[in-house]
């Protein structure tokens, strides 16, 4: 490749790299609202209230709250939506907001809600340890199991999507393209 052409091509690659370096700053990854029912509880209503967990009956959730809860259960216990698409009954907080709230209210568990399932519910069950059949059960254990199975713990939070999510991978891809373009372009310009 002639030197002039090589220099021009290298300069174009460096310019593209500079553009790619600015893209992540101009288009930051948006926060998402996360619903996670993988947290488990071995406690009934009284213990949950003592622990400062907000309890909401399934029937008292808004249509959107019920929809998000069902989607979370059907999605293996984890469901994310963009901010603005959450449910009014859920108090979405970032990790730092939860820590700050907990300082002023040590007897609460911000970011958690226990959803009381209706009796004879036809909704999917959470992956609770009680789903596995113990080898031998007695009557007291059965009563405790029924009491606990009525409550699904759901952790709700607001924050950036996980590193393996599409927006994060796109951002990483653009950054890698910028690095490669800058490296190749810089090499072509400097090797006259």
Secondary structure, 3 states (H helix, E strand, C coil): CCHHHHHHHHHHHHHHHHHHHHHHHHCCCCEEEEEECCCCCCCCHHHHHHCCCEEEEHHHCCHHHHHHHHHHHHCCCEEEEECCCCCCCCCCCCHHHHHHHHHHCCCCCCCEEEEECCCCCCCCCCCCHHHCCCCCCCHHHHHHHHHHHCEEEEEEEEEECCCCCHHHHHHHHHHHHHHHHHHHHHHHHHCC
